[in-house]
Amino acid sequence: MPLRVAVQEENGEARHAEDLPGATARGRKKVVLLSTVAMLLAGGVGAGLVWAGGGGKTLEPEAGPKIRQVAVAKTDMSGVREMEGTLGYDSVRTIRGAGEGVVTWLPKQGATVERGEQLYRVDERATVVFYGSTPLYRRLDTPGTVGRDVRVVADNLRAAGYDIGQQPAPGTVVQQRTPVDQQTSADAGSLTAAGTDQTTTEPGSGPSPSAQGDDAGQGAGAGESAEEQTGEGRSSEPSRQVTVKEGDGVLTEGLMSAIKRWQKSVGIEPTGVLESTDVVVTRSAVRVSEVSAQTGDAAANELLSVTATTKSVRVPVETLDLGTIKAGQKVTVVLPGGTETAGEVATIGTTIKADQEGESGAGVTKINVTVSVDDAEAVKGIDAAPVQVRFEGEARKGVLAVPVGALLALREGGYAVRLAEGRSGEGRSAGGRLVPVDTGMFARGLVEISGEGVAEGMKVEATA
């Protein structure tokens, strides 16, 4: 937008440079050149004029901006901002294998894997998707084991239709006993709450040795109990008491029995012992976004990447602009081709990143804002794409407004508009009266104004 240049004569009357007769002749009355500064308002929609002290040199005129007449209008205004974003699948995650096995099966790119379905296989042992928030970070082989990871197993098997029995309530004290593959059928008993009688299972009903090769009975004499054994691989520690907390699960006999039945259904040896590599815990169903391994590769590598099955838009927002964006705020997403769909601000990130912009390399700090899309069908055929996100801001009804180019910023502070009076010549002004104004909202190249003498239909000057 062209800038308006102003000067001030020694008697204090402000006029436009082009209105001063003989401004180029030497020896004429001195004029003070006033600095002009572009003021980027409302995201760079307008420019205004700032008056500041100059050096007292005679002004050499240059081709200035054309001046036009505009009327003060009564209108509705809303602070709408459009920002660039990227549409894509949510929650990208890389899946790594573990151990010394060999990859024997992988899904196809684009496949959706739901609860209870296998994600990959190592040495023909399936790794299955469970839903939850706590990963399996340990081997679950000890009756009475308590933790949030056990709760994930219990919840998923129950959701899959398995009878897991009764889970102890929070506050219950349970006995955490010897690991399953270190027990013999003679001492394998049922899990009970502290202070109750402990019962034993029927002979031969205990879990079988682990599929990982632990030798449950090696080194034991005939009739020798697990507590009497001191050989390698045996535990000489007594059972200990553990208190169940809110959100915990307990590895009860009923749950271990359900694990056996589930293992059999997915092709794992039914031991009742769950390895940490048997399950990948996700928030919900996942989509395979990339397969980075091949069958025959070592398992202890990156195998594949998954995402959520839902899509969202990530918008990098300058930290200075975050005050106008709130969680739950309604937005409009403009898709490639111009199609629009409704959305909502889902989350506002907390990690600040610095982008290097401009020739000076000045850092601009930004935070990612995630926008959810209300209509999944509207983006069904798009895996990833650049989009525009329109943020609706504050709205004002029936306010007086002029183009931003009509504002003059005064040296003593505040703003004014110049009345379009006594115009002469092409794009020249004979010097209309300045009217001080208060500014309100800036939006779409307009600025809300108010003040004494400001009325609808009043003619003022603005840059063309």
C-alpha positions in Angstrom: 0.0 0.0 0.0 1.5 3.4 -0.9 2.4 5.7 2.0 1.3 9.3 2.5 4.2 11.7 3.2 3.5 14.8 5.4 5.5 17.8 6.5 5.0 20.5 9.1 5.6 24.2 8.6 7.1 26.3 11.4 3.8 27.7 12.3 2.6 24.2 13.2 0.1 23.7 10.4 0.4 20.1 9.0 0.1 19.8 5.3 1.0 17.3 2.6 4.4 17.7 0.9 2.8 18.0 -2.5 0.6 20.8 -1.3 3.5 23.1 -0.4 4.2 25.6 -3.3 7.8 25.9 -4.3 9.0 23.2 -2.0 11.9 22.5 -4.3 13.2 26.1 -4.5 16.3 27.0 -2.4 16.0 29.8 0.2 12.3 29.3 0.7 10.9 28.8 4.2 12.3 25.7 5.8 10.2 22.7 6.2 10.7 19.8 8.5 10.6 16.4 6.8 8.6 14.0 8.9 9.5 10.2 8.9 7.1 7.8 7.4 6.7 4.4 8.9 4.7 1.5 7.6 2.5 0.2 10.3 1.5 -3.5 9.8 -1.9 -3.7 11.3 -4.1 -6.8 11.9 -1.7 -9.3 10.3 -0.4 -6.9 7.7 -3.6 -5.6 6.2 -2.8 -1.9 6.2 -0.3 0.9 6.6 -0.5 4.3 8.3 1.5 7.4 8.7 3.8 8.4 11.7 4.9 11.9 12.2 8.3 12.4 13.8 10.9 15.2 14.1 13.2 15.8 11.1 16.4 17.5 10.2 15.2 20.9 8.9 16.3 20.2 5.3 14.3 21.4 2.2 12.1 18.6 1.0 12.9 17.3 -2.5 9.5 16.0 -3.7 9.0 12.5 -5.1 6.1 10.9 -6.7 3.7 10.4 -3.7 0.7 8.2 -3.3 -2.6 9.1 -4.9 -5.2 10.3 -2.5 -8.9 9.4 -2.8 -12.1 10.3 -1.0 -13.8 7.6 1.1 -16.9 7.8 3.2 -17.1 6.7 6.8 -19.3 3.6 6.7 -21.4 1.8 9.3 -20.7 -1.9 9.0 -20.2 -5.2 10.8 -16.6 -6.3 11.4 -15.0 -9.6 12.5 -11.4 -10.4 13.2 -10.8 -13.2 10.7 -7.2 -14.5 10.2 -6.0 -17.2 7.7 -3.0 -19.2 8.5 -1.2 -22.0 6.6 -1.4 -25.5 8.0 -0.8 -29.1 7.0 -3.5 -31.8 6.9 -2.4 -35.3 7.9 -2.9 -38.3 10.1 -2.5 -37.8 13.9 0.1 -39.2 16.3 2.9 -40.6 14.1 4.8 -43.3 16.0 7.7 -45.6 15.0 7.5 -49.2 16.1 10.8 -51.0 17.0 11.2 -54.7 17.5 13.3 -56.3 20.3 15.3 -59.4 21.0 17.3 -61.5 18.7 14.4 -62.9 16.6 13.7 -62.6 12.8 10.8 -60.7 11.3 8.5 -63.2 9.7 5.4 -61.1 8.8 4.6 -57.4 8.3 1.3 -55.6 7.4 0.8 -53.7 4.2 1.2 -49.9 4.1 -2.2 -48.2 4.7 -3.6 -51.2 6.6 -5.7 -50.5 9.7 -5.0 -52.6 12.8 -7.5 -52.7 15.6 -7.6 -54.1 19.1 -6.6 -57.8 19.3 -5.2 -57.9 15.8 -1.5 -58.7 15.0 0.7 -55.8 14.0 3.8 -58.0 13.1 5.3 -61.3 13.8 8.8 -62.3 15.0 9.9 -65.9 14.8 6.2 -66.5 14.0 5.2 -65.1 17.4 2.5 -62.5 17.0 2.7 -59.0 18.5 -0.8 -57.8 19.0 -2.4 -54.3 19.5 -4.0 -53.5 22.8 -5.7 -50.2 23.6 -4.5 -48.1 26.6 -2.1 -45.5 27.8 0.5 -47.6 29.7 2.9 -49.9 27.6 3.8 -53.3 28.8 7.3 -52.6 30.1 8.0 -55.9 31.9 7.3 -59.6 31.7 4.1 -60.5 33.5 4.8 -63.8 35.0 4.3 -63.4 38.8 0.9 -64.0 40.4 -0.1 -61.0 42.5 1.8 -58.5 40.2 0.1 -55.1 40.6 0.3 -52.2 38.2 -1.3 -50.1 35.5 0.2 -52.3 32.8 -1.7 -55.3 34.3 -4.8 -53.1 34.1 -4.3 -52.7 30.4 -4.2 -56.4 29.9 -7.2 -57.0 32.0 -9.3 -54.3 30.3 -8.4 -55.5 26.8 -9.1 -59.2 27.5 -12.4 -58.3 29.1 -13.3 -56.1 26.1 -12.4 -59.1 23.8 -15.0 -61.2 25.6 -12.7 -63.2 28.0 -13.8 -64.0 31.5 -11.0 -62.6 33.7 -12.6 -63.2 37.0 -12.9 -60.7 39.9 -10.2 -57.9 40.1 -9.3 -56.8 43.6 -10.6 -53.3 44.5 -8.3 -50.3 45.3 -6.9 -50.6 48.8 -6.8 -54.4 48.8 -3.5 -55.9 49.9 -2.5 -58.9 47.8 0.3 -61.4 47.9 2.9 -61.2 45.1 4.3 -64.7 44.8 7.0 -66.6 42.9 7.0 -66.2 39.1 4.9 -68.8 37.3 7.8 -70.6 35.6 9.6 -71.0 38.9 6.7 -72.8 40.6 5.9 -76.5 40.7 2.4 -77.9 40.6 2.9 -78.8 44.2 3.1 -75.2 45.5 1.1 -73.3 42.9 -1.8 -71.7 44.8 -4.4 -69.2 44.1 -4.0 -65.5 44.7 -5.9 -64.2 47.8 -6.2 -60.9 49.6 -4.1 -60.5 52.7 -5.7 -61.8 55.8 -7.8 -64.5 54.0 -7.1 -68.2 53.7 -4.8 -69.1 50.8 -6.1 -72.0 48.6 -4.2 -74.2 46.2 -5.0 -75.2 42.7 -5.7 -78.8 41.8 -2.7 -80.9 40.9 -1.6 -80.3 37.3 -3.6 -77.1 36.9 -0.7 -74.7 37.2 0.7 -72.9 34.2 3.2 -74.7 32.0 6.9 -73.6 31.7 7.5 -70.3 29.8 7.8 -70.4 26.0 11.1 -68.5 26.5 13.0 -71.7 27.6 13.0 -71.3 31.5 13.5 -74.8 32.9 10.8 -75.0 35.6 11.7 -78.4 37.0 15.4 -78.7 36.3 17.6 -79.5 39.4 14.6 -80.4 41.6 14.5 -83.6 43.4 11.4 -85.8 43.5 8.9 -84.2 45.9 11.1 -81.2 46.4 9.1 -77.9 46.7 10.0 -74.6 45.0 10.9 -73.0 48.3 13.4 -75.8 49.0 15.2 -75.4 45.7 18.2 -73.1 45.6 19.6 -73.9 42.1 19.9 -71.3 39.4 16.7 -69.8 38.1 14.9 -70.3 41.5 13.7 -67.6 43.8 14.5 -67.9 47.5 12.6 -64.7 48.3 9.3 -65.1 50.2 6.1 -63.6 48.8 5.5 -59.9 49.6 2.4 -57.8 50.2 1.3 -55.2 47.6 -1.5 -52.7 48.0 -3.7 -52.1 45.0 -4.0 -48.4 43.9 -6.6 -46.6 41.8 -6.0 -47.6 38.2 -4.0 -50.7 39.0 -4.7 -54.2 37.8 -3.7 -57.4 39.5 -2.4 -60.6 37.8 -4.9 -62.9 39.4 -5.4 -66.6 38.7 -8.5 -65.7 36.7 -6.6 -63.2 34.6 -3.8 -65.6 33.9 -6.3 -68.2 32.8 -7.8 -65.7 30.4 -4.3 -64.9 29.1 -3.8 -68.6 28.3 -7.0 -68.8 26.3 -6.2 -65.6 24.5 -2.6 -66.8 23.7 -4.1 -70.0 22.2 -6.4 -67.9 19.9 -3.5 -65.8 18.5 -1.1 -68.7 18.0 1.1 -68.2 21.1 2.0 -71.1 23.4 -0.6 -70.8 26.2 1.6 -70.4 29.2 -0.2 -67.6 31.0 3.0 -65.6 30.9 2.9 -62.4 28.9 6.1 -61.0 27.4 6.5 -57.3 26.9 7.0 -57.9 23.2 3.7 -59.7 22.8 1.7 -56.5 22.9 1.9 -52.9 21.4 -0.3 -50.5 23.4 -1.9 -47.7 21.4 -4.6 -45.2 22.2 -7.0 -46.6 19.5 -6.9 -48.3 16.2 -3.8 -47.5 14.1 -3.0 -47.0 10.5 0.3 -48.4 9.0 1.8 -45.3 7.5 5.2 -46.8 6.5 6.8 -50.2 6.5 10.6 -49.8 6.9 11.6 -53.5 7.4 11.3 -56.6 5.4 10.7 -60.2 6.3 13.9 -61.8 7.3 15.3 -58.7 8.9 16.5 -58.7 12.5 13.7 -57.8 14.9 15.8 -55.4 16.9 15.3 -52.5 14.4 12.7 -50.0 13.2 10.0 -52.1 11.7 7.2 -49.8 10.8 5.5 -46.5 11.5 1.8 -46.1 12.5 -0.6 -43.2 13.0 -4.0 -42.7 14.4 -6.8 -43.4 11.9 -8.1 -39.8 12.4 -6.8 -36.7 10.6 -6.1 -33.2 11.8 -4.4 -30.0 10.7 -1.2 -28.8 12.3 -0.8 -25.0 12.2 2.4 -23.3 13.3 1.3 -20.1 15.0 3.6 -17.3 16.1 3.6 -17.0 19.9 2.5 -13.4 19.7 -0.7 -14.5 18.0 -1.6 -17.2 20.5 -3.7 -14.8 22.6 -6.4 -14.7 19.9 -6.6 -18.5 19.7 -8.4 -20.7 22.3 -9.0 -24.4 22.6 -12.5 -25.3 21.4 -12.5 -22.3 19.0 -14.4 -22.9 15.8 -12.4 -22.6 12.5 -12.9 -23.1 8.8 -10.4 -25.4 6.9 -10.0 -24.5 3.3 -8.9 -27.7 1.4 -7.0 -27.9 -1.9 -9.4 -26.8 -4.6 -11.2 -24.3 -2.4 -13.5 -26.7 -0.6 -14.3 -25.6 2.9 -15.1 -27.8 6.0 -15.6 -27.0 9.6 -13.1 -27.6 12.3 -12.2 -26.9 15.9 -9.0 -26.0 17.8 -8.2 -29.3 19.6 -4.9 -28.6 21.3 -2.4 -25.8 21.7 1.1 -27.1 22.0 3.6 -26.2 24.8 6.8 -26.6 22.9 8.2 -23.4 21.4 10.2 -23.7 18.2 12.3 -20.9 16.6 12.1 -20.5 12.8 14.8 -18.5 11.0 13.1 -16.0 8.7 14.3 -13.0 6.7 17.8 -12.0 5.5 18.8 -11.0 9.0 18.1 -14.5 10.3 15.9 -13.1 13.1 14.2 -15.9 15.0 10.4 -16.1 15.0 9.0 -18.4 17.8 6.1 -20.6 16.9 3.9 -23.1 18.6 1.9 -25.9 16.9 -1.9 -25.6 17.1 -3.8 -28.8 16.3 -7.2 -28.4 14.5 -9.6 -31.3 14.3 -11.8 -31.7 11.3 -15.6 -32.2 12.1 -16.4 -34.1 8.9 -14.1 -37.0 8.3 -15.7 -37.7 4.9 -14.6 -34.2 3.7 -10.9 -35.3 3.9 -11.4 -39.0 3.3 -9.4 -39.0 0.0 -6.5 -36.9 1.3 -3.6 -38.4 3.2 -1.6 -35.2 3.5 -1.9 -31.7 2.0 -1.3 -28.0 2.7 -4.4 -26.2 3.7 -5.5 -22.8 4.9 -7.2 -22.4 8.3 -9.5 -19.5 8.9 -9.7 -18.4 12.6 -12.8 -16.4 13.4 -12.1 -13.7 15.9 -14.0 -11.0 17.8 -17.1 -9.6 16.0 -18.5 -6.0 16.1 -21.9 -5.0 14.9 -22.8 -1.6 13.4 -19.5 0.2 13.9 -18.1 3.1 12.0 -15.1 2.1 9.8 -12.7 3.5 7.2 -9.8 1.9 5.2 -6.6 1.7 7.2 -5.0 4.0 4.7 -7.1 6.8 6.0 -5.4 6.8 9.4 -2.7 9.4 10.3 -0.6 8.7 13.4 0.1 11.9 15.2 3.5 12.8 16.7 2.0 13.6 20.0 0.2 10.2 20.1 -3.1 8.9 18.8 -4.6 9.0 15.4 -6.6 11.3 13.1 -8.3 11.3 9.8 -8.2 14.3 7.3 -11.5 15.6 6.0 -11.8 15.6 2.3 -12.3 19.4 1.8 -11.1 21.8 -0.8 -9.6 19.2 -3.2 -7.7 20.7 -6.2 -5.8 18.9 -9.0 -5.3 15.3 -9.6 -4.8 13.4 -6.4 -3.9 16.6 -4.6 -5.4 18.0 -1.4 -5.9 21.7 -0.4 -5.6 20.6 3.2 -8.7 19.4 5.0 -9.1 19.6 8.7 -7.7 16.9 10.9 -10.2 15.0 13.1 -8.8 13.0 16.1 -10.2 9.5 16.3 -10.1 6.5 18.6 -9.4 3.2 16.9 -11.0 -0.2 17.6 -10.9 -3.4 15.6 -8.6 -3.9 12.5 -9.9 -6.4 10.0 -9.7 -7.0 6.3 -8.1 -3.6 5.5 -10.6 -1.6 7.6 -10.3 0.0 11.0 -13.1 0.8 13.4 -13.0 4.5 14.4 -14.9 6.7 16.8 -14.7 10.2 18.2 -16.3 13.7 18.4 -17.5 14.8 15.1 -17.1 11.3 13.4 -20.3 10.3 11.7 -21.5 7.9 9.0 -21.1 9.3 5.5 -18.4 11.8 6.4 -15.8 12.1 3.6 -12.2 11.6 4.5 -8.9 11.2 2.6 -7.2 7.8 2.2 -4.4 6.4 0.1 -5.6 5.1 -3.3 
